[in-house]
Amino acid sequence: MDLDSLFKQVILEHYKNPLNKGLINDNSYISSSFKNPSCGDQLTLQIKVQDDTIIDCRHDGSGCSICCASASILSDVIKNKNVTQAKKMIDEFSRLVLGEKVDPNILNGEVLAFSSISTFPARIKCATLSWKSLEKGLGEI
């Protein structure tokens, strides 16, 4: 199996069985929402930050497989990261989807499934919607 096929499987698995899906009615969570008007993806992301560490991340919305899988993977990899680490991950993810080299100490694992998105420029917004939402949420701290 080639790497592209593996990446497609990772995205499809997270789309079908998303992690941390469903919002929590709790005022201690920071919520931020984004919509991609060009394709209709919409997403709300919630983070709970305690002592400068993201202890929980939830998401809900609708969209294409890339958008939903990205939110699922983000919601998992961002947990237990401090705010500074999370901001570095956001920057690295932007580089990743643009086809640039990324620091494997900052981004690794299933997040790398989005490394070929740069060959589909129209899908970059789909992949980054949850990351933009995280960035907006962190800006409220």
The first five atom37 places (N, CA, C, CB, O) and aatype in JSON, in Angstrom:
{
  "aatype": [12, 3, 10, 3, 15, 10, 13, 11, 5, 19, 9, 10, 6, 8, 18, 11, 2, 14, 10, 2, 11, 7, 10, 9, 2, 3, 2, 15, 18, 9, 15, 15, 15, 13, 11, 2, 14, 15, 4, 7, 3, 5, 10, 16, 10, 5, 9, 11, 19, 5, 3, 3, 16, 9, 9, 3, 4, 1, 8, 3, 7, 15, 7, 4, 15, 9, 4, 4, 0, 15, 0, 15, 9, 10, 15, 3, 19, 9, 11, 2, 11, 2, 19, 16, 5, 0, 11, 11, 12, 9, 3, 6, 13, 15, 1, 10, 19, 10, 7, 6, 11, 19, 3, 14, 2, 9, 10, 2, 7, 6, 19, 10, 0, 13, 15, 15, 9, 15, 16, 13, 14, 0, 1, 9, 11, 4, 0, 16, 10, 15, 17, 11, 15, 10, 6, 11, 7, 10, 7, 6, 9],
  "atom_mask": [
    [1, 1, 1, 1, 1],
    [1, 1, 1, 1, 1],
    [1, 1, 1, 1, 1],
    [1, 1, 1, 1, 1],
    [1, 1, 1, 1, 1],
    [1, 1, 1, 1, 1],
    [1, 1, 1, 1, 1],
    [1, 1, 1, 1, 1],
    [1, 1, 1, 1, 1],
    [1, 1, 1, 1, 1],
    [1, 1, 1, 1, 1],
    [1, 1, 1, 1, 1],
    [1, 1, 1, 1, 1],
    [1, 1, 1, 1, 1],
    [1, 1, 1, 1, 1],
    [1, 1, 1, 1, 1],
    [1, 1, 1, 1, 1],
    [1, 1, 1, 1, 1],
    [1, 1, 1, 1, 1],
    [1, 1, 1, 1, 1],
    [1, 1, 1, 1, 1],
    [1, 1, 1, 0, 1],
    [1, 1, 1, 1, 1],
    [1, 1, 1, 1, 1],
    [1, 1, 1, 1, 1],
    [1, 1, 1, 1, 1],
    [1, 1, 1, 1, 1],
    [1, 1, 1, 1, 1],
    [1, 1, 1, 1, 1],
    [1, 1, 1, 1, 1],
    [1, 1, 1, 1, 1],
    [1, 1, 1, 1, 1],
    [1, 1, 1, 1, 1],
    [1, 1, 1, 1, 1],
    [1, 1, 1, 1, 1],
    [1, 1, 1, 1, 1],
    [1, 1, 1, 1, 1],
    [1, 1, 1, 1, 1],
    [1, 1, 1, 1, 1],
    [1, 1, 1, 0, 1],
    [1, 1, 1, 1, 1],
    [1, 1, 1, 1, 1],
    [1, 1, 1, 1, 1],
    [1, 1, 1, 1, 1],
    [1, 1, 1, 1, 1],
    [1, 1, 1, 1, 1],
    [1, 1, 1, 1, 1],
    [1, 1, 1, 1, 1],
    [1, 1, 1, 1, 1],
    [1, 1, 1, 1, 1],
    [1, 1, 1, 1, 1],
    [1, 1, 1, 1, 1],
    [1, 1, 1, 1, 1],
    [1, 1, 1, 1, 1],
    [1, 1, 1, 1, 1],
    [1, 1, 1, 1, 1],
    [1, 1, 1, 1, 1],
    [1, 1, 1, 1, 1],
    [1, 1, 1, 1, 1],
    [1, 1, 1, 1, 1],
    [1, 1, 1, 0, 1],
    [1, 1, 1, 1, 1],
    [1, 1, 1, 0, 1],
    [1, 1, 1, 1, 1],
    [1, 1, 1, 1, 1],
    [1, 1, 1, 1, 1],
    [1, 1, 1, 1, 1],
    [1, 1, 1, 1, 1],
    [1, 1, 1, 1, 1],
    [1, 1, 1, 1, 1],
    [1, 1, 1, 1, 1],
    [1, 1, 1, 1, 1],
    [1, 1, 1, 1, 1],
    [1, 1, 1, 1, 1],
    [1, 1, 1, 1, 1],
    [1, 1, 1, 1, 1],
    [1, 1, 1, 1, 1],
    [1, 1, 1, 1, 1],
    [1, 1, 1, 1, 1],
    [1, 1, 1, 1, 1],
    [1, 1, 1, 1, 1],
    [1, 1, 1, 1, 1],
    [1, 1, 1, 1, 1],
    [1, 1, 1, 1, 1],
    [1, 1, 1, 1, 1],
    [1, 1, 1, 1, 1],
    [1, 1, 1, 1, 1],
    [1, 1, 1, 1, 1],
    [1, 1, 1, 1, 1],
    [1, 1, 1, 1, 1],
    [1, 1, 1, 1, 1],
    [1, 1, 1, 1, 1],
    [1, 1, 1, 1, 1],
    [1, 1, 1, 1, 1],
    [1, 1, 1, 1, 1],
    [1, 1, 1, 1, 1],
    [1, 1, 1, 1, 1],
    [1, 1, 1, 1, 1],
    [1, 1, 1, 0, 1],
    [1, 1, 1, 1, 1],
    [1, 1, 1, 1, 1],
    [1, 1, 1, 1, 1],
    [1, 1, 1, 1, 1],
    [1, 1, 1, 1, 1],
    [1, 1, 1, 1, 1],
    [1, 1, 1, 1, 1],
    [1, 1, 1, 1, 1],
    [1, 1, 1, 1, 1],
    [1, 1, 1, 0, 1],
    [1, 1, 1, 1, 1],
    [1, 1, 1, 1, 1],
    [1, 1, 1, 1, 1],
    [1, 1, 1, 1, 1],
    [1, 1, 1, 1, 1],
    [1, 1, 1, 1, 1],
    [1, 1, 1, 1, 1],
    [1, 1, 1, 1, 1],
    [1, 1, 1, 1, 1],
    [1, 1, 1, 1, 1],
    [1, 1, 1, 1, 1],
    [1, 1, 1, 1, 1],
    [1, 1, 1, 1, 1],
    [1, 1, 1, 1, 1],
    [1, 1, 1, 1, 1],
    [1, 1, 1, 1, 1],
    [1, 1, 1, 1, 1],
    [1, 1, 1, 1, 1],
    [1, 1, 1, 1, 1],
    [1, 1, 1, 1, 1],
    [1, 1, 1, 1, 1],
    [1, 1, 1, 1, 1],
    [1, 1, 1, 1, 1],
    [1, 1, 1, 1, 1],
    [1, 1, 1, 1, 1],
    [1, 1, 1, 1, 1],
    [1, 1, 1, 1, 1],
    [1, 1, 1, 0, 1],
    [1, 1, 1, 1, 1],
    [1, 1, 1, 0, 1],
    [1, 1, 1, 1, 1],
    [1, 1, 1, 1, 1]
  ],
  "atom_positions": [
    [[0.85, -1.17, 0.0], [0.0, 0.0, 0.0], [0.9, 1.24, 0.0], [-0.97, 0.0, 1.23], [1.83, 1.34, 0.8]],
    [[0.61, 2.18, -0.9], [1.42, 3.39, -0.94], [0.94, 4.41, 0.09], [1.37, 4.0, -2.34], [-0.14, 4.27, 0.67]],
    [[1.76, 5.42, 0.32], [1.5, 6.41, 1.36], [0.21, 7.2, 1.09], [2.67, 7.37, 1.46], [-0.53, 7.5, 2.02]],
    [[-0.04, 7.52, -0.17], [-1.28, 8.25, -0.51], [-2.52, 7.45, -0.14], [-1.31, 8.57, -2.01], [-3.48, 8.01, 0.38]],
    [[-2.5, 6.15, -0.39], [-3.64, 5.3, -0.04], [-3.82, 5.23, 1.46], [-3.44, 3.89, -0.61], [-4.95, 5.24, 1.96]],
    [[-2.72, 5.16, 2.19], [-2.78, 5.14, 3.65], [-3.38, 6.43, 4.18], [-1.4, 4.92, 4.25], [-4.23, 6.41, 5.08]],
    [[-2.93, 7.57, 3.63], [-3.47, 8.86, 4.05], [-4.96, 8.95, 3.77], [-2.72, 10.0, 3.33], [-5.72, 9.46, 4.59]],
    [[-5.39, 8.46, 2.62], [-6.82, 8.47, 2.29], [-7.61, 7.63, 3.28], [-7.05, 7.97, 0.86], [-8.72, 8.0, 3.66]],
    [[-7.05, 6.51, 3.68], [-7.72, 5.64, 4.66], [-7.85, 6.34, 6.01], [-6.94, 4.32, 4.82], [-8.89, 6.23, 6.67]],
    [[-6.82, 7.04, 6.43], [-6.85, 7.77, 7.7], [-7.95, 8.82, 7.66], [-5.48, 8.44, 7.99], [-8.74, 8.95, 8.6]],
    [[-8.01, 9.57, 6.57], [-9.04, 10.62, 6.44], [-10.43, 10.0, 6.44], [-8.82, 11.44, 5.15], [-11.33, 10.5, 7.11]],
    [[-10.62, 8.94, 5.7], [-11.92, 8.28, 5.63], [-12.33, 7.71, 6.98], [-11.91, 7.18, 4.58], [-13.5, 7.8, 7.37]],
    [[-11.4, 7.13, 7.7], [-11.7, 6.56, 9.02], [-12.14, 7.65, 10.0], [-10.48, 5.81, 9.58], [-13.1, 7.46, 10.75]],
    [[-11.46, 8.78, 10.0], [-11.84, 9.88, 10.9], [-13.16, 10.52, 10.47], [-10.72, 10.94, 10.94], [-13.9, 11.04, 11.3]],
    [[-13.44, 10.49, 9.19], [-14.73, 11.02, 8.7], [-15.88, 10.12, 9.17], [-14.73, 11.14, 7.15], [-16.91, 10.61, 9.62]],
    [[-15.69, 8.82, 9.04], [-16.75, 7.87, 9.42], [-16.89, 7.72, 10.93], [-16.46, 6.52, 8.8], [-18.0, 7.54, 11.44]],
    [[-15.78, 7.79, 11.64], [-15.77, 7.58, 13.1], [-14.99, 8.71, 13.78], [-15.14, 6.2, 13.45], [-13.89, 8.49, 14.29]],
    [[-15.56, 9.91, 13.79], [-14.83, 11.06, 14.34], [-14.61, 10.97, 15.84], [-15.57, 12.33, 14.02], [-15.47, 10.5, 16.59]],
    [[-13.46, 11.42, 16.25], [-13.11, 11.5, 17.66], [-13.63, 12.82, 18.23], [-11.57, 11.38, 17.86], [-13.64, 13.84, 17.54]],
    [[-14.06, 12.81, 19.48], [-14.43, 14.02, 20.22], [-15.53, 14.84, 19.55], [-13.22, 14.87, 20.39], [-15.55, 16.07, 19.68]],
    [[-16.42, 14.18, 18.85], [-17.51, 14.88, 18.18], [-18.66, 15.11, 19.16], [-18.0, 14.09, 16.93], [-19.02, 14.22, 19.93]],
    [[-19.2, 16.29, 19.12], [-20.3, 16.66, 19.99], [-19.85, 17.75, 20.95], [0.0, 0.0, 0.0], [-18.8, 17.66, 21.58]],
    [[-20.66, 18.78, 21.04], [-20.32, 19.93, 21.88], [-20.83, 19.71, 23.29], [-20.9, 21.22, 21.3], [-21.75, 18.94, 23.52]],
    [[-20.21, 20.4, 24.22], [-20.56, 20.31, 25.63], [-21.14, 21.65, 26.08], [-19.33, 19.93, 26.49], [-20.59, 22.7, 25.77]],
    [[-22.24, 21.59, 26.81], [-22.85, 22.79, 27.34], [-22.17, 23.15, 28.65], [-24.39, 22.6, 27.53], [-22.65, 22.79, 29.73]],
    [[-21.07, 23.86, 28.55], [-20.25, 24.19, 29.71], [-19.55, 25.52, 29.43], [-19.21, 23.05, 30.03], [-18.79, 25.63, 28.47]],
    [[-19.81, 26.51, 30.24], [-19.25, 27.85, 30.02], [-17.74, 27.92, 30.18], [-19.89, 28.81, 30.96], [-17.14, 28.93, 29.83]],
    [[-17.12, 26.88, 30.71], [-15.67, 26.9, 30.84], [-14.97, 26.57, 29.52], [-15.24, 25.91, 31.93], [-13.74, 26.67, 29.43]],
    [[-15.72, 26.18, 28.51], [-15.17, 25.91, 27.18], [-15.22, 27.19, 26.34], [-15.96, 24.77, 26.48], [-16.17, 27.97, 26.43]],
    [[-14.2, 27.39, 25.55], [-14.16, 28.49, 24.58], [-14.66, 27.92, 23.26], [-12.71, 29.11, 24.44], [-14.14, 26.92, 22.78]],
    [[-15.66, 28.57, 22.68], [-16.23, 28.1, 21.41], [-15.91, 29.08, 20.3], [-17.76, 27.91, 21.53], [-15.91, 30.29, 20.5]],
    [[-15.63, 28.54, 19.13], [-15.46, 29.38, 17.95], [-16.0, 28.61, 16.75], [-13.95, 29.77, 17.74], [-15.87, 27.39, 16.65]],
    [[-16.6, 29.37, 15.85], [-17.23, 28.76, 14.68], [-16.71, 29.39, 13.4], [-18.75, 28.89, 14.75], [-16.39, 30.58, 13.36]],
    [[-16.65, 28.58, 12.37], [-16.28, 29.05, 11.05], [-17.14, 28.34, 10.01], [-14.78, 28.83, 10.77], [-17.62, 27.23, 10.22]],
    [[-17.31, 29.02, 8.9], [-18.03, 28.44, 7.76], [-17.22, 28.72, 6.51], [-19.48, 29.02, 7.64], [-16.67, 29.81, 6.35]],
    [[-17.16, 27.74, 5.64], [-16.49, 27.91, 4.36], [-17.58, 28.12, 3.31], [-15.57, 26.67, 4.01], [-18.19, 27.14, 2.86]],
    [[-17.85, 29.36, 2.93], [-18.96, 29.63, 2.01], [-18.78, 29.03, 0.62], [-19.14, 31.1, 1.89], [-19.75, 28.83, -0.11]],
    [[-17.54, 28.74, 0.24], [-17.32, 28.21, -1.1], [-17.78, 26.76, -1.25], [-15.86, 28.31, -1.46], [-18.09, 26.32, -2.35]],
    [[-17.81, 26.02, -0.13], [-18.25, 24.62, -0.24], [-19.32, 24.23, 0.77], [-17.07, 23.71, -0.09], [-19.9, 23.15, 0.67]],
    [[-19.59, 25.09, 1.75], [-20.65, 24.81, 2.71], [-20.21, 24.15, 4.0], [0.0, 0.0, 0.0], [-21.04, 23.89, 4.87]],
    [[-18.91, 23.86, 4.14], [-18.42, 23.3, 5.4], [-18.7, 24.28, 6.53], [-16.9, 22.97, 5.32], [-18.49, 25.48, 6.38]],
    [[-19.17, 23.76, 7.65], [-19.35, 24.6, 8.83], [-18.95, 23.82, 10.06], [-20.81, 25.1, 8.95], [-19.2, 22.62, 10.15]],
    [[-18.32, 24.51, 11.0], [-17.73, 23.83, 12.14], [-17.73, 24.72, 13.36], [-16.32, 23.37, 11.81], [-17.46, 25.92, 13.28]],
    [[-18.03, 24.12, 14.5], [-17.84, 24.77, 15.79], [-16.84, 23.92, 16.56], [-19.19, 24.94, 16.58], [-16.97, 22.7, 16.65]],
    [[-15.85, 24.59, 17.11], [-14.82, 23.92, 17.89], [-14.87, 24.47, 19.31], [-13.4, 24.13, 17.25], [-15.03, 25.68, 19.51]],
    [[-14.74, 23.6, 20.27], [-14.68, 24.0, 21.68], [-13.36, 23.52, 22.26], [-15.88, 23.42, 22.48], [-12.91, 22.4, 22.01]],
    [[-12.74, 24.39, 23.05], [-11.55, 23.98, 23.79], [-11.72, 24.36, 25.25], [-10.27, 24.64, 23.19], [-12.34, 25.37, 25.59]],
    [[-11.15, 23.54, 26.09], [-11.11, 23.84, 27.51], [-9.64, 23.97, 27.89], [-11.84, 22.74, 28.38], [-8.86, 23.03, 27.75]],
    [[-9.29, 25.15, 28.38], [-7.91, 25.43, 28.75], [-7.84, 25.6, 30.26], [-7.38, 26.71, 28.02], [-8.62, 26.33, 30.87]],
    [[-6.87, 24.91, 30.83], [-6.68, 25.0, 32.28], [-5.17, 25.1, 32.53], [-7.31, 23.75, 33.02], [-4.4, 24.25, 32.09]],
    [[-4.77, 26.13, 33.25], [-3.35, 26.35, 33.55], [-2.5, 26.33, 32.28], [-2.84, 25.28, 34.52], [-1.45, 25.69, 32.23]],
    [[-2.97, 27.05, 31.25], [-2.27, 27.2, 29.97], [-2.19, 25.91, 29.15], [-0.88, 27.72, 30.23], [-1.44, 25.85, 28.18]],
    [[-2.95, 24.88, 29.53], [-2.94, 23.61, 28.81], [-4.34, 23.3, 28.29], [-2.43, 22.47, 29.72], [-5.32, 23.46, 29.01]],
    [[-4.41, 22.86, 27.04], [-5.69, 22.46, 26.46], [-6.01, 21.06, 26.99], [-5.65, 22.48, 24.87], [-5.34, 20.09, 26.64]],
    [[-7.01, 20.98, 27.83], [-7.32, 19.68, 28.45], [-8.45, 18.95, 27.72], [-7.69, 19.88, 29.91], [-8.64, 17.75, 27.92]],
    [[-9.19, 19.68, 26.89], [-10.24, 19.02, 26.11], [-10.49, 19.82, 24.84], [-11.55, 18.87, 26.94], [-10.3, 21.03, 24.81]],
    [[-10.92, 19.11, 23.82], [-11.27, 19.73, 22.55], [-12.43, 18.94, 21.95], [-10.05, 19.78, 21.57], [-12.37, 17.72, 21.84]],
    [[-13.47, 19.65, 21.57], [-14.69, 19.05, 21.0], [-14.99, 19.76, 19.68], [-15.92, 19.15, 22.0], [-14.54, 20.88, 19.44]],
    [[-15.76, 19.11, 18.84], [-16.14, 19.74, 17.58], [-17.49, 19.2, 17.13], [-15.07, 19.48, 16.49], [-17.91, 18.11, 17.5]],
    [[-18.15, 20.0, 16.32], [-19.4, 19.57, 15.7], [-19.61, 20.42, 14.47], [-20.61, 19.69, 16.69], [-19.16, 21.57, 14.4]],
    [[-20.28, 19.87, 13.51], [-20.56, 20.59, 12.28], [-20.8, 19.62, 11.15], [0.0, 0.0, 0.0], [-21.01, 18.43, 11.36]],
    [[-20.78, 20.16, 9.97], [-21.0, 19.32, 8.79], [-20.08, 19.79, 7.68], [-22.49, 19.36, 8.34], [-19.72, 20.97, 7.6]],
    [[-19.73, 18.86, 6.85], [-18.86, 19.21, 5.74], [-18.32, 17.99, 5.05], [0.0, 0.0, 0.0], [-18.78, 16.86, 5.27]],
    [[-17.35, 18.22, 4.22], [-16.74, 17.15, 3.44], [-15.86, 16.28, 4.33], [-15.93, 17.72, 2.26], [-15.61, 16.62, 5.49]],
    [[-15.39, 15.19, 3.78], [-14.56, 14.26, 4.55], [-13.27, 14.92, 5.03], [-14.23, 13.03, 3.7], [-12.81, 14.63, 6.13]],
    [[-12.69, 15.79, 4.24], [-11.44, 16.44, 4.62], [-11.66, 17.37, 5.8], [-10.84, 17.21, 3.45], [-10.87, 17.37, 6.74]],
    [[-12.7, 18.15, 5.76], [-13.02, 19.08, 6.85], [-13.3, 18.33, 8.14], [-14.23, 19.95, 6.47], [-12.74, 18.66, 9.19]],
    [[-14.14, 17.34, 8.08], [-14.54, 16.59, 9.27], [-13.39, 15.76, 9.83], [-15.72, 15.67, 8.96], [-13.22, 15.68, 11.05]],
    [[-12.59, 15.14, 8.98], [-11.44, 14.36, 9.43], [-10.4, 15.27, 10.07], [-10.82, 13.58, 8.26], [-9.78, 14.89, 11.07]],
    [[-10.2, 16.43, 9.51], [-9.24, 17.37, 10.07], [-9.65, 17.79, 11.48], [-9.1, 18.59, 9.17], [-8.81, 17.87, 12.37]],
    [[-10.94, 18.05, 11.67], [-11.44, 18.41, 13.01], [-11.26, 17.26, 13.99], [-12.93, 18.81, 12.94], [-10.89, 17.48, 15.14]],
    [[-11.51, 16.06, 13.54], [-11.36, 14.89, 14.4], [-9.9, 14.7, 14.84], [-11.84, 13.64, 13.67], [-9.62, 14.51, 16.02]],
    [[-8.99, 14.76, 13.89], [-7.57, 14.59, 14.2], [-7.08, 15.73, 15.08], [-6.74, 14.5, 12.9], [-6.36, 15.51, 16.05]],
    [[-7.46, 16.96, 14.73], [-7.07, 18.11, 15.55], [-7.54, 17.94, 16.99], [-7.65, 19.4, 14.96], [-6.78, 18.18, 17.93]],
    [[-8.79, 17.53, 17.16], [-9.35, 17.41, 18.51], [-8.6, 16.4, 19.36], [-10.81, 17.02, 18.42], [-8.63, 16.47, 20.59]],
    [[-7.92, 15.48, 18.72], [-7.16, 14.46, 19.44], [-5.73, 14.93, 19.72], [-7.13, 13.16, 18.65], [-5.24, 14.81, 20.84]],
    [[-5.07, 15.47, 18.71], [-3.64, 15.82, 18.86], [-3.41, 17.07, 19.68], [-3.02, 16.0, 17.51], [-2.3, 17.28, 20.18]],
    [[-4.41, 17.9, 19.84], [-4.23, 19.16, 20.54], [-4.35, 19.01, 22.06], [-5.24, 20.18, 20.06], [-3.89, 19.87, 22.81]],
    [[-4.96, 17.93, 22.49], [-5.13, 17.71, 23.93], [-3.78, 17.59, 24.63], [-5.98, 16.45, 24.18], [-2.84, 16.98, 24.12]],
    [[-3.72, 18.19, 25.8], [-2.53, 18.19, 26.65], [-1.36, 19.0, 26.08], [-2.08, 16.79, 26.88], [-0.22, 18.84, 26.51]],
    [[-1.66, 19.85, 25.13], [-0.65, 20.78, 24.6], [-0.87, 22.13, 25.28], [-0.73, 20.91, 23.03], [-2.01, 22.51, 25.55]],
    [[0.23, 22.85, 25.55], [0.04, 24.18, 26.09], [-0.28, 25.14, 24.94], [1.3, 24.65, 26.88], [-0.17, 24.77, 23.77]],
    [[-0.67, 26.33, 25.27], [-1.12, 27.3, 24.26], [-0.01, 27.6, 23.25], [-1.58, 28.6, 24.93], [-0.28, 27.7, 22.05]],
    [[1.21, 27.74, 23.72], [2.33, 28.02, 22.81], [2.53, 26.86, 21.84], [3.62, 28.27, 23.6], [2.73, 27.09, 20.64]],
    [[2.49, 25.64, 22.33], [2.62, 24.47, 21.45], [1.49, 24.42, 20.43], [2.64, 23.17, 22.28], [1.72, 24.11, 19.26]],
    [[0.28, 24.73, 20.86], [-0.88, 24.71, 19.97], [-0.71, 25.73, 18.85], [-2.18, 24.99, 20.75], [-1.03, 25.44, 17.69]],
    [[-0.22, 26.91, 19.18], [-0.02, 27.94, 18.15], [1.05, 27.51, 17.15], [0.39, 29.28, 18.81], [0.92, 27.77, 15.96]],
    [[2.09, 26.85, 17.63], [3.12, 26.32, 16.72], [2.53, 25.26, 15.8], [4.31, 25.74, 17.51], [2.86, 25.19, 14.62]],
    [[1.65, 24.42, 16.35], [1.01, 23.38, 15.54], [0.13, 23.99, 14.45], [0.17, 22.45, 16.43], [0.09, 23.49, 13.33]],
    [[-0.56, 25.06, 14.78], [-1.4, 25.75, 13.79], [-0.53, 26.25, 12.64], [-2.16, 26.94, 14.44], [-0.86, 26.05, 11.47]],
    [[0.58, 26.9, 12.97], [1.49, 27.41, 11.94], [2.06, 26.28, 11.08], [2.63, 28.19, 12.58], [2.15, 26.4, 9.86]],
    [[2.45, 25.2, 11.73], [3.01, 24.06, 10.99], [1.95, 23.41, 10.09], [3.59, 23.03, 11.97], [2.26, 22.97, 8.98]],
    [[0.71, 23.34, 10.58], [-0.34, 22.74, 9.75], [-0.56, 23.58, 8.49], [-1.66, 22.61, 10.55], [-0.76, 23.04, 7.41]],
    [[-0.51, 24.88, 8.64], [-0.64, 25.76, 7.47], [0.47, 25.48, 6.46], [-0.6, 27.25, 7.89], [0.23, 25.44, 5.26]],
    [[1.68, 25.28, 6.96], [2.79, 24.93, 6.07], [2.56, 23.57, 5.4], [4.12, 24.92, 6.87], [2.82, 23.4, 4.21]],
    [[2.09, 22.63, 6.19], [1.85, 21.28, 5.67], [0.9, 21.29, 4.48], [1.3, 20.39, 6.77], [1.19, 20.69, 3.45]],
    [[-0.25, 21.96, 4.63], [-1.24, 21.92, 3.56], [-0.84, 22.77, 2.35], [-2.58, 22.39, 4.08], [-1.44, 22.66, 1.28]],
    [[0.16, 23.61, 2.54], [0.69, 24.37, 1.41], [1.82, 23.62, 0.71], [1.19, 25.75, 1.88], [2.4, 24.1, -0.26]],
    [[2.13, 22.42, 1.22], [3.15, 21.58, 0.6], [4.56, 21.9, 1.06], [0.0, 0.0, 0.0], [5.52, 21.46, 0.43]],
    [[4.68, 22.65, 2.13], [6.0, 22.99, 2.65], [6.46, 21.95, 3.66], [5.99, 24.39, 3.29], [5.65, 21.18, 4.19]],
    [[7.75, 21.93, 3.91], [8.33, 21.01, 4.88], [7.92, 21.44, 6.29], [9.87, 20.96, 4.75], [7.87, 22.63, 6.59]],
    [[7.62, 20.47, 7.14], [7.22, 20.77, 8.51], [8.18, 20.12, 9.5], [5.78, 20.3, 8.77], [8.9, 19.18, 9.18]],
    [[8.17, 20.66, 10.69], [9.01, 20.13, 11.77], [8.35, 18.88, 12.34], [9.24, 21.21, 12.88], [7.26, 18.98, 12.91]],
    [[8.97, 17.71, 12.22], [8.36, 16.47, 12.73], [8.24, 16.44, 14.25], [9.17, 15.27, 12.26], [7.53, 15.6, 14.8]],
    [[8.93, 17.34, 14.93], [8.78, 17.44, 16.38], [7.51, 18.18, 16.76], [10.0, 18.14, 16.99], [7.06, 18.09, 17.9]],
    [[6.93, 18.91, 15.81], [5.7, 19.67, 16.07], [4.49, 18.96, 15.49], [5.81, 21.09, 15.5], [3.47, 18.83, 16.15]],
    [[4.61, 18.49, 14.25], [3.51, 17.76, 13.6], [3.99, 16.38, 13.19], [2.98, 18.53, 12.36], [5.04, 16.24, 12.57]],
    [[3.21, 15.38, 13.55], [3.55, 14.02, 13.15], [2.3, 13.16, 13.23], [4.68, 13.43, 14.04], [1.22, 13.66, 13.55]],
    [[2.44, 11.91, 12.95], [1.32, 10.97, 13.05], [0.24, 11.24, 12.02], [0.0, 0.0, 0.0], [0.52, 11.58, 10.88]],
    [[-0.99, 11.07, 12.45], [-2.13, 11.14, 11.53], [-2.31, 12.52, 10.9], [-3.39, 10.75, 12.24], [-2.93, 12.64, 9.84]],
    [[-1.81, 13.56, 11.53], [-1.91, 14.9, 10.96], [-1.26, 14.94, 9.57], [-1.24, 15.94, 11.89], [-1.7, 15.69, 8.7]],
    [[-0.25, 14.15, 9.38], [0.47, 14.13, 8.1], [-0.38, 13.6, 6.95], [1.72, 13.29, 8.22], [0.02, 13.7, 5.79]],
    [[-1.55, 13.06, 7.25], [-2.46, 12.59, 6.2], [-2.89, 13.74, 5.29], [-3.7, 11.93, 6.81], [-3.37, 13.51, 4.18]],
    [[-2.7, 14.97, 5.75], [-3.11, 16.14, 4.96], [-1.96, 16.72, 4.15], [-3.68, 17.2, 5.87], [-2.1, 17.81, 3.58]],
    [[-0.85, 16.02, 4.08], [0.32, 16.54, 3.37], [0.11, 16.64, 1.85], [1.5, 15.66, 3.64], [0.8, 17.42, 1.19]],
    [[-0.8, 15.88, 1.31], [-1.01, 15.95, -0.14], [-2.13, 16.92, -0.54], [-1.34, 14.56, -0.68], [-2.45, 17.05, -1.72]],
    [[-2.71, 17.59, 0.44], [-3.8, 18.53, 0.15], [-3.32, 19.67, -0.75], [-4.36, 19.12, 1.46], [-4.12, 20.23, -1.51]],
    [[-2.04, 19.99, -0.69], [-1.52, 21.09, -1.51], [-1.73, 20.84, -3.0], [-0.04, 21.3, -1.24], [-1.75, 21.79, -3.79]],
    [[-1.9, 19.59, -3.4], [-2.15, 19.29, -4.81], [-3.59, 19.55, -5.2], [-1.78, 17.85, -5.11], [-3.95, 19.47, -6.38]],
    [[-4.44, 19.85, -4.2], [-5.84, 20.19, -4.42], [-6.13, 21.53, -3.75], [-6.79, 19.07, -3.86], [-6.74, 21.57, -2.69]],
    [[-5.7, 22.64, -4.36], [-5.79, 23.95, -3.7], [-7.19, 24.31, -3.19], [-5.34, 25.01, -4.66], [-7.32, 25.0, -2.18]],
    [[-8.22, 23.86, -3.86], [-9.59, 24.17, -3.42], [-9.93, 23.5, -2.1], [-10.59, 23.76, -4.49], [-10.88, 23.9, -1.43]],
    [[-9.18, 22.48, -1.72], [-9.47, 21.72, -0.5], [-8.68, 22.22, 0.72], [-9.18, 20.24, -0.72], [-8.9, 21.76, 1.84]],
    [[-7.77, 23.15, 0.5], [-6.97, 23.68, 1.61], [-7.87, 24.32, 2.66], [-5.94, 24.7, 1.11], [-7.66, 24.13, 3.85]],
    [[-8.87, 25.08, 2.22], [-9.79, 25.71, 3.17], [-10.56, 24.65, 3.96], [-10.78, 26.63, 2.43], [-10.86, 24.85, 5.14]],
    [[-10.89, 23.55, 3.33], [-11.58, 22.46, 4.03], [-10.71, 21.91, 5.16], [-11.95, 21.32, 3.03], [-11.18, 21.71, 6.28]],
    [[-9.45, 21.66, 4.85], [-8.54, 21.08, 5.83], [-8.21, 22.04, 6.97], [-7.26, 20.65, 5.15], [-7.98, 21.6, 8.1]],
    [[-8.19, 23.33, 6.68], [-7.75, 24.3, 7.69], [-8.89, 24.9, 8.51], [-6.99, 25.4, 7.03], [-8.63, 25.67, 9.44]],
    [[-10.12, 24.58, 8.2], [-11.26, 25.2, 8.91], [-11.19, 24.99, 10.42], [-12.57, 24.64, 8.38], [-11.37, 25.94, 11.18]],
    [[-10.93, 23.78, 10.85], [-10.85, 23.52, 12.3], [-9.63, 24.19, 12.92], [-10.81, 22.0, 12.56], [-9.69, 24.64, 14.06]],
    [[-8.54, 24.26, 12.19], [-7.33, 24.89, 12.71], [-7.51, 26.4, 12.83], [-6.12, 24.58, 11.79], [-7.0, 27.02, 13.77]],
    [[-8.25, 26.99, 11.89], [-8.57, 28.43, 11.99], [-9.48, 28.67, 13.19], [-9.26, 28.94, 10.69], [-9.35, 29.68, 13.89]],
    [[-10.38, 27.75, 13.42], [-11.28, 27.86, 14.56], [-10.49, 27.76, 15.87], [-12.37, 26.76, 14.5], [-10.76, 28.5, 16.82]],
    [[-9.53, 26.86, 15.92], [-8.66, 26.74, 17.1], [-7.9, 28.05, 17.32], [-7.67, 25.55, 16.94], [-7.81, 28.54, 18.45]],
    [[-7.36, 28.58, 16.27], [-6.61, 29.83, 16.36], [-7.47, 30.96, 16.9], [-6.04, 30.22, 15.0], [-7.04, 31.75, 17.74]],
    [[-8.7, 31.04, 16.41], [-9.64, 32.05, 16.9], [-9.95, 31.83, 18.39], [-10.95, 32.02, 16.07], [-9.98, 32.79, 19.17]],
    [[-10.17, 30.6, 18.78], [-10.46, 30.28, 20.16], [-9.3, 30.62, 21.09], [0.0, 0.0, 0.0], [-9.5, 31.15, 22.18]],
    [[-8.08, 30.32, 20.65], [-6.91, 30.63, 21.46], [-6.72, 32.14, 21.61], [-5.66, 30.01, 20.85], [-6.16, 32.62, 22.59]],
    [[-7.19, 32.87, 20.62], [-7.11, 34.33, 20.67], [-7.99, 34.94, 21.75], [0.0, 0.0, 0.0], [-7.82, 36.1, 22.11]],
    [[-8.94, 34.16, 22.26], [-9.84, 34.64, 23.3], [-9.3, 34.41, 24.71], [-11.18, 33.96, 23.17], [-9.93, 34.8, 25.69]],
    [[-8.14, 33.79, 24.79], [-7.57, 33.51, 26.13], [-6.88, 34.75, 26.65], [-6.56, 32.32, 26.07], [-6.33, 34.74, 27.75]]
  ]
}
